């Protein structure tokens, strides 16, 4: 109840935090599972690529063993060997198998002459050796014999650094060795990335190992990757194959994801004694998993419901507390009202008794007594009506005076002036002022300004320093007798009214007209209020 807004908000934030933490844990678990599946896919694809490279290396080893047993590698023998491998069905991803004879620069003219006479489509070795190389390794045969593969015939592979490095490494390690990223000669200007696998062939029976040439396989990197994926599906993942370090310059082939990439894992791949790297990417998900969405929606509903319930409970508690406070106040007000009413009834009865006693002493007949009592009780009743209308709150001075002078305000004579600022009186002061004005008006109607035509009475008041100064002035009436007998009205005003108002009353019977000054204290409503609004 002390924090009706902060507590519901704190409950909402607490549940929301728990929900967010749960969603984070679920998403983290999903991410770890996705990464594990991605790692499994990367290892499977890497294994397929290595198997494809090993399969190609096996063909080249077999070819090297065959070609090492013959003195000269001739076209019919090489074509028969390649045909028996059935490359169309068992060698997917490769560009075929070729033979490149190792030729000494001083023996190049004889080599070119023999090939020009025996090989269709061969012209000269290119690029023309500059004499600085110790070896020339031109493409001699390349099967299958297609227009595409004929573009590579006669190309000196030892003239290009990447190919040369791979061939030297193959000779050094005596095993099939793949080159780095190149553009195959048969691909022309397509600039599609590829690589070659070389297997050195040595002359058999020689005392010193002598290089005869290289049996090799060219590979279009994109076709090679696609053929490897036929052995192992990639699922919903993007695949990239790099020559060595992962960078855009080293990209060999890729199978795009088709959407924005998310998490990625890399896996090293060894293809024919040459290191490569495989990068597998998963699709980036822009939405939460189904479990996370369900948790988020449920948590939001629970947080909102608890916040609403706590807010309603707090509001109800505040209203109940306010009601209890109000009921307690009303109980106190009723007690005060009872005491105040008792006090006011006693005061009113005391005033009535005083009026009866004074009226009895100053009357000689029953009719005079009844008339005097009737008028004064009616004056009290008129003022009581005003107090009742204001629920025994404040009553304006003007309303009290107008109520008492109402019987004399009609006809040709009458009160000529009632004027003063807005001043409100407490109930007791209003009763006393009303009784005084009634006595003054009754006296004026019998003997003073209201008893003759043309007589005038003015009632004016001012407000100063917590008091209302009410001035009654008669004029243009019969002269006031100076040898008059002191009457009941004089005693009522100077004794009862002055006592109730706790201030003396100035009453002057001047020959020109009666003048009376009544000082009425003005109290604040909190001093006499009997009701409090809820």
Residue pairs with C-beta under 8 A, 6 or more apart in sequence:
1 314
1 317
1 318
1 321
4 311
4 314
4 315
4 318
5 311
7 310
7 314
8 306
8 307
8 308
8 310
8 311
8 314
9 307
11 303
11 306
11 307
11 310
12 303
12 304
12 306
12 307
15 299
15 302
15 303
15 306
16 299
16 300
16 303
18 299
19 295
19 296
19 298
19 299
19 300
19 302
19 303
20 299
22 295
22 299
23 288
23 292
23 295
23 296
23 299
26 289
26 291
26 292
26 295
27 288
27 289
27 292
30 289
30 291
30 292
31 263
34 263
34 282
35 263
35 265
37 235
38 237
38 263
38 264
38 265
38 280
38 282
39 265
39 267
41 234
41 235
41 237
41 280
42 265
42 266
42 267
42 278
42 280
43 267
44 232
45 228
45 229
45 232
45 234
45 239
45 267
45 278
45 280
46 267
46 268
46 269
46 278
47 232
48 228
48 229
48 231
48 232
49 224
49 225
49 228
49 241
49 269
49 271
49 276
49 278
50 269
50 270
50 271
51 228
51 231
52 93
52 224
52 227
52 228
52 231
53 178
53 197
53 270
53 271
53 272
54 272
56 91
56 94
56 176
56 197
56 217
56 219
56 272
57 175
57 176
57 197
57 199
57 272
59 85
59 91
59 97
59 217
60 97
60 176
60 197
60 198
60 199
60 215
60 216
60 217
61 176
61 199
63 81
63 97
63 199
63 201
63 215
64 199
64 200
64 201
64 215
66 81
67 73
67 78
67 81
67 99
67 201
67 212
67 213
67 215
68 201
68 202
68 203
68 204
68 212
69 204
70 77
73 99
73 101
73 140
73 141
73 201
73 212
73 213
74 118
75 118
75 119
75 141
78 99
78 141
78 143
79 141
79 143
79 145
82 96
82 97
82 143
82 144
83 143
85 91
85 97
87 94
87 96
87 97
87 143
87 144
88 144
91 97
92 223
92 227
92 230
93 219
93 220
93 223
93 224
93 225
93 226
93 227
93 228
94 217
94 218
94 219
94 223
94 224
95 149
95 184
95 186
95 194
95 217
95 218
95 219
95 220
95 223
96 142
96 143
96 144
96 149
96 217
96 218
97 142
97 143
97 215
97 216
97 217
98 139
98 140
98 141
98 142
98 143
98 149
98 152
98 215
98 216
98 217
98 218
99 139
99 140
99 141
99 142
99 213
99 214
99 215
99 216
100 137
100 138
100 139
100 140
100 157
100 213
100 214
100 216
101 111
101 137
101 138
101 140
101 212
101 213
102 135
102 136
102 137
102 211
102 212
102 213
102 214
103 111
103 135
103 136
103 137
103 138
104 134
104 135
104 136
105 129
105 131
105 133
105 134
105 135
105 136
108 125
108 129
108 136
111 125
111 138
112 124
112 125
115 122
115 140
115 154
116 122
116 123
119 140
119 141
119 153
121 150
121 153
122 153
122 154
123 154
124 154
125 136
125 138
125 154
125 155
125 156
126 154
126 155
126 156
127 156
127 159
129 136
129 156
129 159
133 158
133 159
135 158
135 211
136 156
136 158
136 159
137 156
137 157
137 158
137 167
137 213
137 214
138 154
138 155
138 156
138 157
139 152
139 153
139 154
139 155
139 157
139 185
140 153
140 213
142 149
142 150
142 152
142 153
142 186
142 218
143 149
148 186
148 187
149 186
150 186
151 185
151 186
151 188
152 184
152 185
152 186
152 218
155 185
157 163
157 164
157 167
157 196
157 214
158 164
158 167
160 182
162 179
162 180
162 181
162 182
163 179
163 182
163 196
165 179
165 180
166 177
166 178
166 179
166 180
166 196
166 198
166 274
167 177
167 198
167 200
167 214
169 177
169 273
170 176
170 177
170 198
170 199
170 200
170 214
170 273
171 200
171 211
173 273
174 200
175 199
175 273
176 197
176 198
176 199
176 272
176 273
177 197
177 198
177 199
177 272
177 273
177 274
178 195
178 196
178 197
178 198
178 271
178 272
178 273
178 274
179 195
179 196
179 197
179 198
179 274
180 195
180 243
180 244
180 274
181 193
181 194
181 195
181 221
181 243
181 250
181 252
182 193
182 194
182 195
182 196
183 190
183 191
183 192
183 193
183 194
184 192
184 194
184 196
184 218
184 220
186 218
187 194
187 220
192 220
192 221
192 222
193 221
193 222
193 243
193 251
193 252
193 253
194 218
194 219
194 220
194 221
194 252
195 219
195 221
195 224
195 243
195 252
195 271
195 274
196 216
196 217
196 218
196 219
197 216
197 217
197 219
197 271
197 272
198 214
198 215
198 216
199 214
199 215
199 216
200 211
200 213
200 214
201 211
201 212
201 213
201 214
201 215
202 209
202 210
202 211
202 212
203 210
203 212
221 241
221 252
221 253
222 253
222 254
224 253
225 239
225 241
225 252
225 253
225 254
225 255
226 253
226 255
229 239
229 255
234 255
234 280
236 257
236 282
236 283
237 257
237 280
237 281
237 282
237 283
238 254
238 255
238 256
238 257
238 258
238 261
238 280
238 281
238 282
239 254
239 255
239 278
239 279
239 280
239 281
240 246
240 251
240 253
240 254
240 255
240 278
240 279
240 280
240 281
241 251
241 252
241 253
241 254
241 269
241 276
241 277
241 278
241 279
242 250
242 251
242 252
242 276
242 277
242 278
242 279
243 250
243 251
243 252
243 276
244 250
244 275
244 276
244 277
245 277
246 266
246 277
246 279
252 276
257 281
257 282
257 283
259 283
259 284
260 283
260 284
261 281
261 282
261 283
261 284
262 281
262 282
262 283
262 284
262 285
263 281
263 282
263 284
264 279
264 280
264 281
264 282
265 279
265 280
266 277
266 278
266 279
266 280
267 277
267 278
267 280
268 275
268 276
268 277
268 278
269 275
269 276
269 277
269 278
270 276
287 293
288 296
326 534
329 532
330 532
333 530
333 531
333 532
336 530
337 530
337 531
340 528
340 530
341 530
344 427
344 428
347 428
347 431
347 500
348 380
348 431
351 380
351 431
351 435
351 496
351 500
352 377
352 380
354 492
354 496
355 373
355 376
355 377
355 492
355 496
356 373
358 488
358 491
358 492
359 369
359 372
359 373
359 376
359 488
360 369
362 372
362 487
362 488
363 369
363 372
372 488
375 438
375 442
376 435
376 438
376 439
376 492
378 438
379 404
379 434
379 435
379 437
379 438
379 439
380 431
380 434
380 435
382 403
382 404
382 406
382 434
382 438
383 395
383 400
383 403
383 404
383 430
383 431
383 433
383 434
383 435
384 431
385 403
386 395
386 399
386 400
386 403
386 430
386 434
387 395
387 427
387 430
387 431
391 531
392 427
392 530
393 427
393 525
393 529
393 531
394 424
394 425
394 426
394 525
395 424
395 425
395 427
395 430
396 422
396 423
396 424
396 425
397 420
397 423
397 424
397 425
397 433
397 461
397 468
397 470
397 520
398 418
398 420
398 422
400 425
400 430
400 433
400 434
400 437
401 418
401 433
401 437
401 459
401 470
402 409
402 418
403 434
404 434
404 437
404 438
404 441
405 415
405 418
405 437
405 441
405 457
405 459
407 441
408 414
408 415
408 441
408 444
408 445
408 450
408 457
409 415
412 453
413 450
413 452
413 453
413 454
413 455
414 450
414 457
415 456
415 457
415 458
415 459
416 456
416 457
416 458
417 456
417 457
417 458
417 459
417 460
418 458
418 459
418 460
419 458
419 459
419 460
420 459
420 460
420 461
420 462
420 463
420 468
420 470
421 461
421 462
421 463
423 461
423 463
423 468
423 522
424 522
425 433
425 468
425 520
425 522
426 522
426 523
426 527
426 528
427 528
428 500
428 528
429 500
429 501
429 520
429 521
429 522
429 523
431 500
432 496
432 497
432 500
432 501
432 520
433 470
433 497
433 501
433 518
433 520
435 492
435 496
435 497
436 492
436 493
436 497
436 505
436 516
436 518
437 459
437 472
439 489
439 492
439 493
440 472
440 489
440 493
440 514
440 516
441 450
441 457
442 489
443 487
443 489
443 514
444 450
444 451
444 455
444 457
444 474
444 477
444 514
445 451
447 478
447 480
447 481
448 455
448 457
448 474
448 477
448 478
448 480
448 513
448 514
449 455
449 456
449 457
449 474
449 475
449 476
449 477
449 513
449 514
450 457
450 474
450 477
451 477
451 478
452 477
452 478
454 476
455 474
455 475
455 476
455 477
455 478
456 474
456 475
456 476
456 477
457 472
457 473
457 474
457 475
458 471
458 472
458 473
458 475
459 470
459 471
459 472
459 473
460 470
460 471
460 473
461 468
461 469
461 470
461 471
462 468
462 469
463 469
463 522
466 521
466 522
467 503
467 519
467 520
467 521
467 522
468 519
468 520
468 522
469 517
469 518
469 519
469 520
470 517
470 518
470 519
470 520
471 515
471 516
471 517
472 514
472 515
472 516
472 517
472 518
473 513
473 514
473 515
474 513
474 514
474 515
475 512
475 513
476 513
477 513
479 511
479 512
480 509
480 510
480 511
480 512
480 513
480 514
482 509
482 511
484 509
490 507
493 505
493 507
493 516
493 518
494 504
494 505
494 507
497 505
497 518
498 504
498 505
501 518
501 519
501 520
501 521
502 521
503 518
503 519
503 520
503 521
504 519
505 516
505 517
505 518
505 519
506 515
506 516
506 517
507 514
507 515
507 516
508 514
508 515
508 516
